[in-house]
Amino acid sequence: PEAHAIRKDQEIYYAFFARHWRGPIELRGLQNRNYRIVDYVNNKDLGSVHGPQATLSATFDEHLLLEARPE
């Protein structure tokens, strides 16, 4: 999918766009630490990942908006 990332303070916000997507998405730009991943539009906790690069299995239509918060 098309991806965009914005860092604000310690959080990173990701926007993924695709007509239909089912598969891994890569979260780049993370530090070497654990992050809690949240779909902030649907208020859904998607679990934890560890940086600096992490992948997450995702299924979405049109877009997926995520926040990565340091744990």
Predicted model as a PDB file, atoms N, CA, C, CB and O in Angstrom, pLDDT in the B-factor column:
MODEL        1                                                                  
ATOM      1  N   PRO A   1       0.829  -1.207   0.000  1.00 95.00           N  
ATOM      2  CA  PRO A   1       0.000   0.000   0.000  1.00 95.00           C  
ATOM      3  C   PRO A   1       0.864   1.258   0.000  1.00 95.00           C  
ATOM      4  CB  PRO A   1      -0.938   0.005   1.215  1.00 95.00           C  
ATOM      5  O   PRO A   1       2.046   1.212   0.340  1.00 95.00           O  
ATOM      6  N   GLU A   2       0.270   2.361  -0.379  1.00 96.00           N  
ATOM      7  CA  GLU A   2       0.940   3.653  -0.245  1.00 96.00           C  
ATOM      8  C   GLU A   2       1.019   3.971   1.241  1.00 96.00           C  
ATOM      9  CB  GLU A   2       0.183   4.791  -1.037  1.00 96.00           C  
ATOM     10  O   GLU A   2       0.059   3.737   1.975  1.00 96.00           O  
ATOM     11  N   ALA A   3       2.152   4.501   1.691  1.00 97.00           N  
ATOM     12  CA  ALA A   3       2.336   4.749   3.125  1.00 97.00           C  
ATOM     13  C   ALA A   3       2.940   6.126   3.363  1.00 97.00           C  
ATOM     14  CB  ALA A   3       3.229   3.667   3.752  1.00 97.00           C  
ATOM     15  O   ALA A   3       3.759   6.615   2.584  1.00 97.00           O  
ATOM     16  N   HIS A   4       2.509   6.736   4.469  1.00 97.00           N  
ATOM     17  CA  HIS A   4       3.056   8.023   4.923  1.00 97.00           C  
ATOM     18  C   HIS A   4       3.258   7.934   6.426  1.00 97.00           C  
ATOM     19  CB  HIS A   4       2.107   9.229   4.547  1.00 97.00           C  
ATOM     20  O   HIS A   4       2.496   7.262   7.121  1.00 97.00           O  
ATOM     21  N   ALA A   5       4.286   8.614   6.929  1.00 97.00           N  
ATOM     22  CA  ALA A   5       4.553   8.619   8.367  1.00 97.00           C  
ATOM     23  C   ALA A   5       4.899  10.030   8.812  1.00 97.00           C  
ATOM     24  CB  ALA A   5       5.697   7.640   8.724  1.00 97.00           C  
ATOM     25  O   ALA A   5       5.581  10.776   8.110  1.00 97.00           O  
ATOM     26  N   ILE A   6       4.411  10.375   9.996  1.00 97.00           N  
ATOM     27  CA  ILE A   6       4.692  11.684  10.603  1.00 97.00           C  
ATOM     28  C   ILE A   6       5.077  11.441  12.054  1.00 97.00           C  
ATOM     29  CB  ILE A   6       3.450  12.661  10.497  1.00 97.00           C  
ATOM     30  O   ILE A   6       4.382  10.722  12.772  1.00 97.00           O  
ATOM     31  N   ARG A   7       6.185  12.040  12.487  1.00 97.00           N  
ATOM     32  CA  ARG A   7       6.619  11.942  13.878  1.00 97.00           C  
ATOM     33  C   ARG A   7       6.177  13.200  14.616  1.00 97.00           C  
ATOM     34  CB  ARG A   7       8.168  11.751  13.976  1.00 97.00           C  
ATOM     35  O   ARG A   7       6.384  14.317  14.142  1.00 97.00           O  
ATOM     36  N   LYS A   8       5.565  13.006  15.784  1.00 96.00           N  
ATOM     37  CA  LYS A   8       5.205  14.121  16.664  1.00 96.00           C  
ATOM     38  C   LYS A   8       5.643  13.737  18.063  1.00 96.00           C  
ATOM     39  CB  LYS A   8       3.657  14.444  16.612  1.00 96.00           C  
ATOM     40  O   LYS A   8       5.100  12.810  18.665  1.00 96.00           O  
ATOM     41  N   ASP A   9       6.638  14.463  18.580  1.00 95.00           N  
ATOM     42  CA  ASP A   9       7.263  14.120  19.854  1.00 95.00           C  
ATOM     43  C   ASP A   9       7.791  12.692  19.759  1.00 95.00           C  
ATOM     44  CB  ASP A   9       6.254  14.271  21.044  1.00 95.00           C  
ATOM     45  O   ASP A   9       8.623  12.406  18.897  1.00 95.00           O  
ATOM     46  N   GLN A  10       7.330  11.789  20.621  1.00 95.00           N  
ATOM     47  CA  GLN A  10       7.820  10.408  20.580  1.00 95.00           C  
ATOM     48  C   GLN A  10       6.898   9.475  19.809  1.00 95.00           C  
ATOM     49  CB  GLN A  10       7.998   9.885  21.983  1.00 95.00           C  
ATOM     50  O   GLN A  10       7.261   8.328  19.551  1.00 95.00           O  
ATOM     51  N   GLU A  11       5.714   9.947  19.437  1.00 97.00           N  
ATOM     52  CA  GLU A  11       4.780   9.119  18.689  1.00 97.00           C  
ATOM     53  C   GLU A  11       5.031   9.232  17.186  1.00 97.00           C  
ATOM     54  CB  GLU A  11       3.338   9.515  19.018  1.00 97.00           C  
ATOM     55  O   GLU A  11       5.514  10.253  16.697  1.00 97.00           O  
ATOM     56  N   ILE A  12       4.696   8.174  16.472  1.00 98.00           N  
ATOM     57  CA  ILE A  12       4.750   8.190  15.016  1.00 98.00           C  
ATOM     58  C   ILE A  12       3.361   7.813  14.515  1.00 98.00           C  
ATOM     59  CB  ILE A  12       5.855   7.211  14.458  1.00 98.00           C  
ATOM     60  O   ILE A  12       2.765   6.843  14.981  1.00 98.00           O  
ATOM     61  N   TYR A  13       2.857   8.586  13.568  1.00 98.00           N  
ATOM     62  CA  TYR A  13       1.544   8.352  12.974  1.00 98.00           C  
ATOM     63  C   TYR A  13       1.735   7.848  11.552  1.00 98.00           C  
ATOM     64  CB  TYR A  13       0.676   9.646  12.994  1.00 98.00           C  
ATOM     65  O   TYR A  13       2.478   8.439  10.768  1.00 98.00           O  
ATOM     66  N   TYR A  14       1.061   6.753  11.227  1.00 98.00           N  
ATOM     67  CA  TYR A  14       1.172   6.130   9.913  1.00 98.00           C  
ATOM     68  C   TYR A  14      -0.180   6.183   9.214  1.00 98.00           C  
ATOM     69  CB  TYR A  14       1.671   4.669  10.033  1.00 98.00           C  
ATOM     70  O   TYR A  14      -1.225   6.008   9.840  1.00 98.00           O  
ATOM     71  N   ALA A  15      -0.142   6.425   7.917  1.00 98.00           N  
ATOM     72  CA  ALA A  15      -1.342   6.367   7.079  1.00 98.00           C  
ATOM     73  C   ALA A  15      -1.029   5.432   5.912  1.00 98.00           C  
ATOM     74  CB  ALA A  15      -1.776   7.809   6.570  1.00 98.00           C  
ATOM     75  O   ALA A  15      -0.075   5.650   5.164  1.00 98.00           O  
ATOM     76  N   PHE A  16      -1.836   4.401   5.770  1.00 98.00           N  
ATOM     77  CA  PHE A  16      -1.689   3.434   4.687  1.00 98.00           C  
ATOM     78  C   PHE A  16      -2.930   3.520   3.806  1.00 98.00           C  
ATOM     79  CB  PHE A  16      -1.485   1.981   5.239  1.00 98.00           C  
ATOM     80  O   PHE A  16      -4.053   3.600   4.303  1.00 98.00           O  
ATOM     81  N   PHE A  17      -2.712   3.504   2.489  1.00 98.00           N  
ATOM     82  CA  PHE A  17      -3.808   3.638   1.534  1.00 98.00           C  
ATOM     83  C   PHE A  17      -3.722   2.544   0.472  1.00 98.00           C  
ATOM     84  CB  PHE A  17      -3.786   5.033   0.873  1.00 98.00           C  
ATOM     85  O   PHE A  17      -2.672   2.328  -0.134  1.00 98.00           O  
ATOM     86  N   ALA A  18      -4.840   1.864   0.262  1.00 98.00           N  
ATOM     87  CA  ALA A  18      -4.961   0.867  -0.809  1.00 98.00           C  
ATOM     88  C   ALA A  18      -6.446   0.564  -0.982  1.00 98.00           C  
ATOM     89  CB  ALA A  18      -4.139  -0.451  -0.482  1.00 98.00           C  
ATOM     90  O   ALA A  18      -7.221   0.665  -0.031  1.00 98.00           O  
ATOM     91  N   ARG A  19      -6.831   0.201  -2.175  1.00 98.00           N  
ATOM     92  CA  ARG A  19      -8.244  -0.139  -2.396  1.00 98.00           C  
ATOM     93  C   ARG A  19      -8.649  -1.293  -1.473  1.00 98.00           C  
ATOM     94  CB  ARG A  19      -8.496  -0.521  -3.891  1.00 98.00           C  
ATOM     95  O   ARG A  19      -9.649  -1.207  -0.761  1.00 98.00           O  
ATOM     96  N   HIS A  20      -7.867  -2.364  -1.494  1.00 98.00           N  
ATOM     97  CA  HIS A  20      -8.062  -3.507  -0.596  1.00 98.00           C  
ATOM     98  C   HIS A  20      -6.675  -4.002  -0.215  1.00 98.00           C  
ATOM     99  CB  HIS A  20      -8.928  -4.657  -1.272  1.00 98.00           C  
ATOM    100  O   HIS A  20      -5.831  -4.181  -1.094  1.00 98.00           O  
ATOM    101  N   TRP A  21      -6.416  -4.227   1.057  1.00 98.00           N  
ATOM    102  CA  TRP A  21      -5.111  -4.738   1.480  1.00 98.00           C  
ATOM    103  C   TRP A  21      -5.288  -5.827   2.520  1.00 98.00           C  
ATOM    104  CB  TRP A  21      -4.232  -3.605   2.039  1.00 98.00           C  
ATOM    105  O   TRP A  21      -6.071  -5.698   3.461  1.00 98.00           O  
ATOM    106  N   ARG A  22      -4.536  -6.909   2.323  1.00 98.00           N  
ATOM    107  CA  ARG A  22      -4.472  -7.985   3.295  1.00 98.00           C  
ATOM    108  C   ARG A  22      -3.053  -8.525   3.236  1.00 98.00           C  
ATOM    109  CB  ARG A  22      -5.546  -9.112   3.010  1.00 98.00           C  
ATOM    110  O   ARG A  22      -2.644  -9.123   2.241  1.00 98.00           O  
ATOM    111  N   GLY A  23      -2.306  -8.307   4.317  1.00 97.00           N  
ATOM    112  CA  GLY A  23      -0.923  -8.758   4.355  1.00 97.00           C  
ATOM    113  C   GLY A  23      -0.110  -7.920   5.307  1.00 97.00           C  
ATOM    114  O   GLY A  23      -0.661  -7.140   6.085  1.00 97.00           O  
ATOM    115  N   PRO A  24       1.202  -8.075   5.252  1.00 97.00           N  
ATOM    116  CA  PRO A  24       2.058  -7.327   6.176  1.00 97.00           C  
ATOM    117  C   PRO A  24       2.228  -5.870   5.739  1.00 97.00           C  
ATOM    118  CB  PRO A  24       3.429  -8.000   6.284  1.00 97.00           C  
ATOM    119  O   PRO A  24       2.253  -5.560   4.548  1.00 97.00           O  
ATOM    120  N   ILE A  25       2.343  -4.994   6.726  1.00 97.00           N  
ATOM    121  CA  ILE A  25       2.733  -3.609   6.489  1.00 97.00           C  
ATOM    122  C   ILE A  25       3.978  -3.357   7.324  1.00 97.00           C  
ATOM    123  CB  ILE A  25       1.574  -2.597   6.849  1.00 97.00           C  
ATOM    124  O   ILE A  25       4.123  -3.896   8.420  1.00 97.00           O  
ATOM    125  N   GLU A  26       4.866  -2.539   6.800  1.00 96.00           N  
ATOM    126  CA  GLU A  26       6.126  -2.260   7.469  1.00 96.00           C  
ATOM    127  C   GLU A  26       6.057  -0.903   8.156  1.00 96.00           C  
ATOM    128  CB  GLU A  26       7.296  -2.304   6.471  1.00 96.00           C  
ATOM    129  O   GLU A  26       5.687   0.102   7.550  1.00 96.00           O  
ATOM    130  N   LEU A  27       6.423  -0.900   9.435  1.00 97.00           N  
ATOM    131  CA  LEU A  27       6.456   0.333  10.221  1.00 97.00           C  
ATOM    132  C   LEU A  27       7.908   0.768  10.324  1.00 97.00           C  
ATOM    133  CB  LEU A  27       5.815   0.135  11.647  1.00 97.00           C  
ATOM    134  O   LEU A  27       8.685   0.193  11.086  1.00 97.00           O  
ATOM    135  N   ARG A  28       8.265   1.772   9.565  1.00 95.00           N  
ATOM    136  CA  ARG A  28       9.649   2.266   9.538  1.00 95.00           C  
ATOM    137  C   ARG A  28       9.799   3.490  10.426  1.00 95.00           C  
ATOM    138  CB  ARG A  28      10.077   2.604   8.099  1.00 95.00           C  
ATOM    139  O   ARG A  28       8.817   4.148  10.768  1.00 95.00           O  
ATOM    140  N   GLY A  29      11.036   3.787  10.795  1.00 95.00           N  
ATOM    141  CA  GLY A  29      11.336   5.000  11.550  1.00 95.00           C  
ATOM    142  C   GLY A  29      11.236   4.848  13.054  1.00 95.00           C  
ATOM    143  O   GLY A  29      11.353   5.834  13.781  1.00 95.00           O  
ATOM    144  N   LEU A  30      11.021   3.632  13.536  1.00 97.00           N  
ATOM    145  CA  LEU A  30      10.926   3.404  14.973  1.00 97.00           C  
ATOM    146  C   LEU A  30      12.307   3.353  15.601  1.00 97.00           C  
ATOM    147  CB  LEU A  30      10.165   2.110  15.264  1.00 97.00           C  
ATOM    148  O   LEU A  30      13.290   3.027  14.935  1.00 97.00           O  
ATOM    149  N   GLN A  31      12.378   3.678  16.885  1.00 96.00           N  
ATOM    150  CA  GLN A  31      13.627   3.530  17.628  1.00 96.00           C  
ATOM    151  C   GLN A  31      13.724   2.093  18.132  1.00 96.00           C  
ATOM    152  CB  GLN A  31      13.707   4.547  18.813  1.00 96.00           C  
ATOM    153  O   GLN A  31      12.765   1.329  18.027  1.00 96.00           O  
ATOM    154  N   ASN A  32      14.873   1.731  18.675  1.00 97.00           N  
ATOM    155  CA  ASN A  32      15.114   0.382  19.179  1.00 97.00           C  
ATOM    156  C   ASN A  32      14.436   0.227  20.543  1.00 97.00           C  
ATOM    157  CB  ASN A  32      16.645   0.090  19.284  1.00 97.00           C  
ATOM    158  O   ASN A  32      15.093   0.222  21.584  1.00 97.00           O  
ATOM    159  N   ARG A  33      13.100   0.099  20.511  1.00 97.00           N  
ATOM    160  CA  ARG A  33      12.298  -0.035  21.728  1.00 97.00           C  
ATOM    161  C   ARG A  33      10.937  -0.615  21.357  1.00 97.00           C  
ATOM    162  CB  ARG A  33      12.137   1.342  22.455  1.00 97.00           C  
ATOM    163  O   ARG A  33      10.651  -0.818  20.177  1.00 97.00           O  
ATOM    164  N   ASN A  34      10.109  -0.881  22.343  1.00 98.00           N  
ATOM    165  CA  ASN A  34       8.760  -1.403  22.113  1.00 98.00           C  
ATOM    166  C   ASN A  34       7.778  -0.256  21.895  1.00 98.00           C  
ATOM    167  CB  ASN A  34       8.304  -2.280  23.301  1.00 98.00           C  
ATOM    168  O   ASN A  34       7.891   0.809  22.502  1.00 98.00           O  
ATOM    169  N   TYR A  35       6.820  -0.502  21.016  1.00 98.00           N  
ATOM    170  CA  TYR A  35       5.763   0.467  20.715  1.00 98.00           C  
ATOM    171  C   TYR A  35       4.409  -0.225  20.764  1.00 98.00           C  
ATOM    172  CB  TYR A  35       5.989   1.123  19.326  1.00 98.00           C  
ATOM    173  O   TYR A  35       4.267  -1.363  20.315  1.00 98.00           O  
ATOM    174  N   ARG A  36       3.432   0.455  21.301  1.00 98.00           N  
ATOM    175  CA  ARG A  36       2.037   0.011  21.260  1.00 98.00           C  
ATOM    176  C   ARG A  36       1.425   0.590  19.996  1.00 98.00           C  
ATOM    177  CB  ARG A  36       1.236   0.459  22.550  1.00 98.00           C  
ATOM    178  O   ARG A  36       1.525   1.795  19.761  1.00 98.00           O  
ATOM    179  N   ILE A  37       0.790  -0.244  19.174  1.00 98.00           N  
ATOM    180  CA  ILE A  37       0.202   0.197  17.915  1.00 98.00           C  
ATOM    181  C   ILE A  37      -1.314   0.273  18.076  1.00 98.00           C  
ATOM    182  CB  ILE A  37       0.591  -0.761  16.750  1.00 98.00           C  
ATOM    183  O   ILE A  37      -1.955  -0.691  18.496  1.00 98.00           O  
ATOM    184  N   VAL A  38      -1.879   1.435  17.734  1.00 98.00           N  
ATOM    185  CA  VAL A  38      -3.307   1.672  17.899  1.00 98.00           C  
ATOM    186  C   VAL A  38      -3.894   2.198  16.591  1.00 98.00           C  
ATOM    187  CB  VAL A  38      -3.570   2.666  19.057  1.00 98.00           C  
ATOM    188  O   VAL A  38      -3.363   3.129  15.986  1.00 98.00           O  
ATOM    189  N   ASP A  39      -4.998   1.585  16.169  1.00 98.00           N  
ATOM    190  CA  ASP A  39      -5.815   2.126  15.080  1.00 98.00           C  
ATOM    191  C   ASP A  39      -6.649   3.215  15.746  1.00 98.00           C  
ATOM    192  CB  ASP A  39      -6.730   0.998  14.358  1.00 98.00           C  
ATOM    193  O   ASP A  39      -7.682   2.925  16.350  1.00 98.00           O  
ATOM    194  N   TYR A  40      -6.208   4.459  15.640  1.00 96.00           N  
ATOM    195  CA  TYR A  40      -6.839   5.524  16.419  1.00 96.00           C  
ATOM    196  C   TYR A  40      -8.189   5.971  15.868  1.00 96.00           C  
ATOM    197  CB  TYR A  40      -5.921   6.704  16.486  1.00 96.00           C  
ATOM    198  O   TYR A  40      -8.932   6.644  16.582  1.00 96.00           O  
ATOM    199  N   VAL A  41      -8.531   5.632  14.653  1.00 96.00           N  
ATOM    200  CA  VAL A  41      -9.853   5.958  14.118  1.00 96.00           C  
ATOM    201  C   VAL A  41     -10.908   5.051  14.761  1.00 96.00           C  
ATOM    202  CB  VAL A  41      -9.874   5.810  12.567  1.00 96.00           C  
ATOM    203  O   VAL A  41     -11.985   5.512  15.140  1.00 96.00           O  
ATOM    204  N   ASN A  42     -10.586   3.759  14.879  1.00 95.00           N  
ATOM    205  CA  ASN A  42     -11.521   2.775  15.438  1.00 95.00           C  
ATOM    206  C   ASN A  42     -11.234   2.442  16.897  1.00 95.00           C  
ATOM    207  CB  ASN A  42     -11.478   1.508  14.622  1.00 95.00           C  
ATOM    208  O   ASN A  42     -11.874   1.563  17.474  1.00 95.00           O  
ATOM    209  N   ASN A  43     -10.263   3.152  17.500  1.00 95.00           N  
ATOM    210  CA  ASN A  43      -9.870   2.932  18.891  1.00 95.00           C  
ATOM    211  C   ASN A  43      -9.609   1.448  19.161  1.00 95.00           C  
ATOM    212  CB  ASN A  43     -10.958   3.458  19.842  1.00 95.00           C  
ATOM    213  O   ASN A  43     -10.140   0.867  20.107  1.00 95.00           O  
ATOM    214  N   LYS A  44      -8.769   0.848  18.297  1.00 97.00           N  
ATOM    215  CA  LYS A  44      -8.483  -0.582  18.378  1.00 97.00           C  
ATOM    216  C   LYS A  44      -6.998  -0.805  18.638  1.00 97.00           C  
ATOM    217  CB  LYS A  44      -8.918  -1.301  17.083  1.00 97.00           C  
ATOM    218  O   LYS A  44      -6.150  -0.352  17.870  1.00 97.00           O  
ATOM    219  N   ASP A  45      -6.692  -1.502  19.721  1.00 97.00           N  
ATOM    220  CA  ASP A  45      -5.318  -1.837  20.075  1.00 97.00           C  
ATOM    221  C   ASP A  45      -4.877  -3.002  19.198  1.00 97.00           C  
ATOM    222  CB  ASP A  45      -5.188  -2.191  21.596  1.00 97.00           C  
ATOM    223  O   ASP A  45      -5.522  -4.051  19.183  1.00 97.00           O  
ATOM    224  N   LEU A  46      -3.772  -2.820  18.463  1.00 97.00           N  
ATOM    225  CA  LEU A  46      -3.271  -3.860  17.558  1.00 97.00           C  
ATOM    226  C   LEU A  46      -2.055  -4.587  18.106  1.00 97.00           C  
ATOM    227  CB  LEU A  46      -2.928  -3.257  16.223  1.00 97.00           C  
ATOM    228  O   LEU A  46      -1.450  -5.400  17.408  1.00 97.00           O  
ATOM    229  N   GLY A  47      -1.687  -4.298  19.361  1.00 96.00           N  
ATOM    230  CA  GLY A  47      -0.581  -5.005  19.989  1.00 96.00           C  
ATOM    231  C   GLY A  47       0.702  -4.200  20.008  1.00 96.00           C  
ATOM    232  O   GLY A  47       0.707  -2.993  19.767  1.00 96.00           O  
ATOM    233  N   SER A  48       1.792  -4.898  20.301  1.00 97.00           N  
ATOM    234  CA  SER A  48       3.110  -4.280  20.418  1.00 97.00           C  
ATOM    235  C   SER A  48       4.033  -4.744  19.305  1.00 97.00           C  
ATOM    236  CB  SER A  48       3.729  -4.595  21.776  1.00 97.00           C  
ATOM    237  O   SER A  48       3.907  -5.855  18.791  1.00 97.00           O  
ATOM    238  N   VAL A  49       4.959  -3.874  18.946  1.00 98.00           N  
ATOM    239  CA  VAL A  49       6.038  -4.210  18.020  1.00 98.00           C  
ATOM    240  C   VAL A  49       7.334  -3.672  18.611  1.00 98.00           C  
ATOM    241  CB  VAL A  49       5.775  -3.621  16.584  1.00 98.00           C  
ATOM    242  O   VAL A  49       7.312  -2.849  19.526  1.00 98.00           O  
ATOM    243  N   HIS A  50       8.455  -4.137  18.088  1.00 97.00           N  
ATOM    244  CA  HIS A  50       9.769  -3.655  18.521  1.00 97.00           C  
ATOM    245  C   HIS A  50      10.502  -3.066  17.320  1.00 97.00           C  
ATOM    246  CB  HIS A  50      10.605  -4.804  19.172  1.00 97.00           C  
ATOM    247  O   HIS A  50      10.620  -3.709  16.277  1.00 97.00           O  
ATOM    248  N   GLY A  51      10.995  -1.828  17.480  1.00 96.00           N  
ATOM    249  CA  GLY A  51      11.734  -1.162  16.421  1.00 96.00           C  
ATOM    250  C   GLY A  51      13.167  -1.648  16.363  1.00 96.00           C  
ATOM    251  O   GLY A  51      13.562  -2.446  17.212  1.00 96.00           O  
ATOM    252  N   PRO A  52      13.957  -1.210  15.413  1.00 95.00           N  
ATOM    253  CA  PRO A  52      13.734  -0.040  14.579  1.00 95.00           C  
ATOM    254  C   PRO A  52      12.841  -0.276  13.370  1.00 95.00           C  
ATOM    255  CB  PRO A  52      15.030   0.475  14.120  1.00 95.00           C  
ATOM    256  O   PRO A  52      12.263   0.680  12.853  1.00 95.00           O  
ATOM    257  N   GLN A  53      12.708  -1.499  12.903  1.00 87.00           N  
ATOM    258  CA  GLN A  53      11.736  -1.779  11.844  1.00 87.00           C  
ATOM    259  C   GLN A  53      10.865  -2.927  12.309  1.00 87.00           C  
ATOM    260  CB  GLN A  53      12.440  -2.119  10.483  1.00 87.00           C  
ATOM    261  O   GLN A  53      11.350  -3.892  12.900  1.00 87.00           O  
ATOM    262  N   ALA A  54       9.586  -2.817  12.041  1.00 96.00           N  
ATOM    263  CA  ALA A  54       8.658  -3.854  12.477  1.00 96.00           C  
ATOM    264  C   ALA A  54       7.614  -4.066  11.392  1.00 96.00           C  
ATOM    265  CB  ALA A  54       7.985  -3.476  13.828  1.00 96.00           C  
ATOM    266  O   ALA A  54       7.354  -3.177  10.581  1.00 96.00           O  
ATOM    267  N   THR A  55       7.026  -5.239  11.387  1.00 96.00           N  
ATOM    268  CA  THR A  55       5.924  -5.515  10.471  1.00 96.00           C  
ATOM    269  C   THR A  55       4.693  -5.887  11.288  1.00 96.00           C  
ATOM    270  CB  THR A  55       6.292  -6.652   9.469  1.00 96.00           C  
ATOM    271  O   THR A  55       4.785  -6.383  12.411  1.00 96.00           O  
ATOM    272  N   LEU A  56       3.557  -5.632  10.688  1.00 96.00           N  
ATOM    273  CA  LEU A  56       2.275  -5.872  11.331  1.00 96.00           C  
ATOM    274  C   LEU A  56       1.339  -6.427  10.268  1.00 96.00           C  
ATOM    275  CB  LEU A  56       1.698  -4.563  11.986  1.00 96.00           C  
ATOM    276  O   LEU A  56       1.278  -5.902   9.156  1.00 96.00           O  
ATOM    277  N   SER A  57       0.621  -7.466  10.598  1.00 96.00           N  
ATOM    278  CA  SER A  57      -0.358  -8.016   9.661  1.00 96.00           C  
ATOM    279  C   SER A  57      -1.593  -7.123   9.686  1.00 96.00           C  
ATOM    280  CB  SER A  57      -0.727  -9.498  10.020  1.00 96.00           C  
ATOM    281  O   SER A  57      -2.086  -6.773  10.758  1.00 96.00           O  
ATOM    282  N   ALA A  58      -2.092  -6.754   8.511  1.00 96.00           N  
ATOM    283  CA  ALA A  58      -3.226  -5.828   8.441  1.00 96.00           C  
ATOM    284  C   ALA A  58      -4.176  -6.208   7.321  1.00 96.00           C  
ATOM    285  CB  ALA A  58      -2.736  -4.395   8.243  1.00 96.00           C  
ATOM    286  O   ALA A  58      -3.776  -6.745   6.288  1.00 96.00           O  
ATOM    287  N   THR A  59      -5.444  -5.914   7.557  1.00 96.00           N  
ATOM    288  CA  THR A  59      -6.485  -6.050   6.542  1.00 96.00           C  
ATOM    289  C   THR A  59      -7.308  -4.783   6.585  1.00 96.00           C  
ATOM    290  CB  THR A  59      -7.378  -7.326   6.777  1.00 96.00           C  
ATOM    291  O   THR A  59      -7.839  -4.418   7.634  1.00 96.00           O  
ATOM    292  N   PHE A  60      -7.419  -4.099   5.440  1.00 97.00           N  
ATOM    293  CA  PHE A  60      -8.219  -2.875   5.404  1.00 97.00           C  
ATOM    294  C   PHE A  60      -8.686  -2.578   3.994  1.00 97.00           C  
ATOM    295  CB  PHE A  60      -7.421  -1.694   5.951  1.00 97.00           C  
ATOM    296  O   PHE A  60      -8.127  -3.077   3.017  1.00 97.00           O  
ATOM    297  N   ASP A  61      -9.717  -1.760   3.904  1.00 97.00           N  
ATOM    298  CA  ASP A  61     -10.225  -1.217   2.650  1.00 97.00           C  
ATOM    299  C   ASP A  61     -10.059   0.295   2.699  1.00 97.00           C  
ATOM    300  CB  ASP A  61     -11.724  -1.619   2.412  1.00 97.00           C  
ATOM    301  O   ASP A  61     -10.468   0.938   3.665  1.00 97.00           O  
ATOM    302  N   GLU A  62      -9.468   0.850   1.677  1.00 97.00           N  
ATOM    303  CA  GLU A  62      -9.273   2.298   1.495  1.00 97.00           C  
ATOM    304  C   GLU A  62      -8.117   2.852   2.335  1.00 97.00           C  
ATOM    305  CB  GLU A  62     -10.555   3.037   1.851  1.00 97.00           C  
ATOM    306  O   GLU A  62      -7.149   3.360   1.768  1.00 97.00           O  
ATOM    307  N   HIS A  63      -8.192   2.768   3.687  1.00 98.00           N  
ATOM    308  CA  HIS A  63      -7.107   3.347   4.494  1.00 98.00           C  
ATOM    309  C   HIS A  63      -7.030   2.703   5.878  1.00 98.00           C  
ATOM    310  CB  HIS A  63      -7.303   4.862   4.638  1.00 98.00           C  
ATOM    311  O   HIS A  63      -7.984   2.102   6.371  1.00 98.00           O  
ATOM    312  N   LEU A  64      -5.856   2.856   6.477  1.00 98.00           N  
ATOM    313  CA  LEU A  64      -5.604   2.425   7.849  1.00 98.00           C  
ATOM    314  C   LEU A  64      -4.740   3.508   8.470  1.00 98.00           C  
ATOM    315  CB  LEU A  64      -4.906   0.994   7.916  1.00 98.00           C  
ATOM    316  O   LEU A  64      -3.681   3.839   7.937  1.00 98.00           O  
ATOM    317  N   LEU A  65      -5.180   4.062   9.590  1.00 98.00           N  
ATOM    318  CA  LEU A  65      -4.463   5.122  10.290  1.00 98.00           C  
ATOM    319  C   LEU A  65      -4.013   4.602  11.651  1.00 98.00           C  
ATOM    320  CB  LEU A  65      -5.351   6.391  10.446  1.00 98.00           C  
ATOM    321  O   LEU A  65      -4.831   4.190  12.473  1.00 98.00           O  
ATOM    322  N   LEU A  66      -2.698   4.627  11.876  1.00 98.00           N  
ATOM    323  CA  LEU A  66      -2.124   4.052  13.086  1.00 98.00           C  
ATOM    324  C   LEU A  66      -1.304   5.056  13.869  1.00 98.00           C  
ATOM    325  CB  LEU A  66      -1.271   2.867  12.739  1.00 98.00           C  
ATOM    326  O   LEU A  66      -0.738   5.997  13.312  1.00 98.00           O  
ATOM    327  N   GLU A  67      -1.252   4.837  15.175  1.00 98.00           N  
ATOM    328  CA  GLU A  67      -0.355   5.586  16.049  1.00 98.00           C  
ATOM    329  C   GLU A  67       0.564   4.574  16.725  1.00 98.00           C  
ATOM    330  CB  GLU A  67      -1.153   6.444  17.109  1.00 98.00           C  
ATOM    331  O   GLU A  67       0.100   3.555  17.236  1.00 98.00           O  
ATOM    332  N   ALA A  68       1.869   4.854  16.729  1.00 98.00           N  
ATOM    333  CA  ALA A  68       2.842   4.043  17.435  1.00 98.00           C  
ATOM    334  C   ALA A  68       3.297   4.831  18.661  1.00 98.00           C  
ATOM    335  CB  ALA A  68       4.052   3.663  16.511  1.00 98.00           C  
ATOM    336  O   ALA A  68       3.944   5.870  18.529  1.00 98.00           O  
ATOM    337  N   ARG A  69       2.956   4.332  19.862  1.00 97.00           N  
ATOM    338  CA  ARG A  69       3.306   4.993  21.124  1.00 97.00           C  
ATOM    339  C   ARG A  69       4.397   4.213  21.834  1.00 97.00           C  
ATOM    340  CB  ARG A  69       2.068   5.133  22.036  1.00 97.00           C  
ATOM    341  O   ARG A  69       4.276   2.996  21.979  1.00 97.00           O  
ATOM    342  N   PRO A  70       5.455   4.869  22.281  1.00 98.00           N  
ATOM    343  CA  PRO A  70       6.487   4.145  23.053  1.00 98.00           C  
ATOM    344  C   PRO A  70       5.883   3.537  24.312  1.00 98.00           C  
ATOM    345  CB  PRO A  70       7.657   5.090  23.431  1.00 98.00           C  
ATOM    346  O   PRO A  70       5.048   4.151  24.975  1.00 98.00           O  
ATOM    347  N   GLU A  71       6.323   2.310  24.632  1.00 96.00           N  
ATOM    348  CA  GLU A  71       5.846   1.654  25.856  1.00 96.00           C  
ATOM    349  C   GLU A  71       6.852   1.865  26.969  1.00 96.00           C  
ATOM    350  CB  GLU A  71       5.607   0.140  25.623  1.00 96.00           C  
ATOM    351  O   GLU A  71       6.644   1.394  28.087  1.00 96.00           O  
TER     352      GLU A  71                                                      
ENDMDL                                                                          
END                                                                             
